[in-house]
Amino acid sequence: MDQIDRKILNALQKNARISLKTLSEQCFISSPAIAARISRLEKQGIIANYQMTVNYEKLAYHVKAFIRLQLEPTQKKEFYPYVRSIPNVLECNCVTGDYSELLEVVFNTTSALDNFVNGLQRYGKTSTQIVFTTSVERRGLDFDDEQIADPEK
């Protein structure tokens, strides 16, 4: 991966709908060359998918929360299909520590969140944190930033 690939990744993370023409102007190479590079990055799995960001509050999902769950390893086979079936679960990560699962969820009300957490407790102990504000929105890495390779610099 060279500097042009990094420029392409940075631009696509900021706007996945950026035109090939605009990318070619920013990278100083032709549109077909940009398209070939994007295709290669997709085939290598570096570009996994393209997503848009939804403002959930504008759609009346006013409650965002993180839920930690103590899940026994033997329950994963039952738990993962269950949690994938709940559309309010934005992300579920298996993590280290006392709680093995970390879920990011959105709901329209705290009572809807409470109902979900109550159902989730059949899998284990939970700890829920409701988000008041988000100081840093979800974003990608800046691949031109040297601190990514070494945060101590």
C-alpha positions as CSV (number, residue, x, y, z in Angstrom):
1,M,0.0,0.0,0.0
2,D,1.5,3.3,-1.1
3,Q,0.7,7.0,-0.4
4,I,-1.9,7.1,-3.2
5,D,-3.8,4.1,-1.6
6,R,-3.7,5.9,1.7
7,K,-5.1,9.0,0.1
8,I,-7.9,7.0,-1.4
9,L,-8.7,5.3,1.9
10,N,-8.8,8.6,3.7
11,A,-11.1,10.2,1.1
12,L,-13.5,7.2,1.0
13,Q,-13.7,7.1,4.8
14,K,-14.8,10.8,4.8
15,N,-17.2,10.3,1.8
16,A,-17.8,6.9,0.3
17,R,-19.7,8.6,-2.5
18,I,-16.8,10.7,-3.7
19,S,-16.5,10.5,-7.5
20,L,-13.6,8.8,-9.3
21,K,-13.0,12.2,-11.0
22,T,-12.6,14.0,-7.7
23,L,-10.3,11.2,-6.4
24,S,-8.2,11.3,-9.5
25,E,-7.8,15.1,-9.2
26,Q,-6.8,14.7,-5.5
27,C,-4.3,11.9,-6.2
28,F,-3.0,13.2,-9.6
29,I,-3.7,9.9,-11.5
30,S,-6.4,8.9,-14.0
31,S,-9.9,7.8,-13.0
32,P,-9.3,4.3,-14.4
33,A,-6.2,4.0,-12.3
34,I,-8.2,5.1,-9.2
35,A,-10.9,2.5,-10.1
36,A,-8.3,-0.2,-10.4
37,R,-6.8,0.7,-7.1
38,I,-10.2,0.7,-5.3
39,S,-11.0,-2.7,-6.9
40,R,-7.6,-4.1,-5.7
41,L,-8.2,-2.7,-2.1
42,E,-11.6,-4.3,-2.1
43,K,-10.3,-7.7,-3.3
44,Q,-7.6,-7.6,-0.6
45,G,-10.3,-7.0,2.0
46,I,-8.8,-3.7,3.0
47,I,-12.0,-2.0,1.9
48,A,-14.6,-4.2,3.6
49,N,-17.8,-2.4,2.7
50,Y,-19.3,1.1,2.2
51,Q,-21.7,2.5,4.8
52,M,-23.6,5.6,5.5
53,T,-24.1,7.2,8.9
54,V,-27.7,7.6,10.1
55,N,-28.6,10.2,12.6
56,Y,-30.7,8.0,14.9
57,E,-32.1,10.8,17.0
58,K,-33.7,12.3,13.9
59,L,-35.6,9.0,13.5
60,A,-36.7,9.1,17.2
61,Y,-34.1,6.7,18.5
62,H,-33.1,9.0,21.4
63,V,-31.4,6.4,23.7
64,K,-28.0,5.1,22.8
65,A,-26.3,2.8,25.3
66,F,-23.4,0.4,25.8
67,I,-24.2,-2.8,27.5
68,R,-21.6,-5.1,29.0
69,L,-22.6,-8.8,29.4
70,Q,-21.0,-11.6,31.3
71,L,-21.5,-14.5,28.8
72,E,-20.3,-18.0,29.5
73,P,-18.4,-19.4,26.5
74,T,-20.9,-22.3,26.2
75,Q,-23.7,-19.8,25.6
76,K,-22.1,-18.1,22.5
77,K,-23.7,-20.6,20.1
78,E,-27.2,-19.5,21.3
79,F,-26.4,-15.8,22.1
80,Y,-24.8,-14.7,18.8
81,P,-27.8,-15.7,16.6
82,Y,-30.1,-14.0,19.1
83,V,-28.2,-10.7,19.2
84,R,-27.8,-10.6,15.4
85,S,-31.6,-10.8,15.1
86,I,-32.2,-7.7,17.2
87,P,-32.1,-4.7,14.8
88,N,-31.4,-2.2,17.7
89,V,-28.0,-3.8,18.3
90,L,-25.6,-1.7,16.2
91,E,-22.5,-3.7,17.2
92,C,-21.5,-6.6,19.5
93,N,-17.9,-7.2,20.4
94,C,-16.3,-10.1,22.3
95,V,-13.9,-8.3,24.7
96,T,-11.5,-9.0,27.6
97,G,-12.3,-8.4,31.2
98,D,-15.1,-9.4,33.6
99,Y,-17.7,-8.8,30.9
100,S,-17.0,-10.8,27.7
101,E,-19.5,-9.0,25.4
102,L,-19.9,-5.2,24.7
103,L,-23.0,-4.2,22.8
104,E,-23.8,-0.8,21.3
105,V,-27.5,-0.3,21.0
106,V,-30.1,2.4,20.2
107,F,-33.7,2.5,21.3
108,N,-36.5,5.0,21.1
109,T,-37.2,5.0,24.9
110,T,-35.5,4.0,28.1
111,S,-38.4,1.5,28.7
112,A,-37.6,-0.2,25.4
113,L,-33.9,-0.4,26.4
114,D,-35.0,-1.8,29.8
115,N,-37.0,-4.5,28.2
116,F,-34.1,-5.5,26.0
117,V,-31.7,-5.6,28.9
118,N,-34.1,-7.7,30.9
119,G,-34.3,-10.2,28.1
120,L,-30.5,-10.1,27.7
121,Q,-30.0,-11.1,31.4
122,R,-31.0,-14.7,30.6
123,Y,-27.5,-14.9,29.2
124,G,-25.8,-13.4,32.2
125,K,-25.1,-10.3,34.3
126,T,-25.3,-7.0,32.5
127,S,-24.0,-3.5,33.1
128,T,-25.6,-0.6,31.1
129,Q,-24.3,2.8,30.4
130,I,-26.6,5.3,28.6
131,V,-24.8,7.8,26.4
132,F,-25.4,11.5,27.2
133,T,-23.3,13.0,24.4
134,T,-20.7,11.8,21.9
135,S,-17.6,13.9,21.8
136,V,-16.0,12.0,18.9
137,E,-18.2,10.6,16.3
138,R,-17.4,7.3,14.6
139,R,-14.6,7.9,12.2
140,G,-11.9,6.1,10.3
141,L,-8.2,6.3,10.8
142,D,-6.2,9.0,9.0
143,F,-3.6,6.9,7.1
144,D,-1.4,9.9,6.5
145,D,-0.9,10.4,10.3
146,E,2.4,8.9,11.4
147,Q,1.1,8.4,14.9
148,I,-1.1,5.5,13.8
149,A,2.0,3.3,13.5
150,D,3.5,4.6,16.7
151,P,1.2,6.4,19.1
152,E,4.2,7.3,21.3
153,K,5.6,9.8,18.8
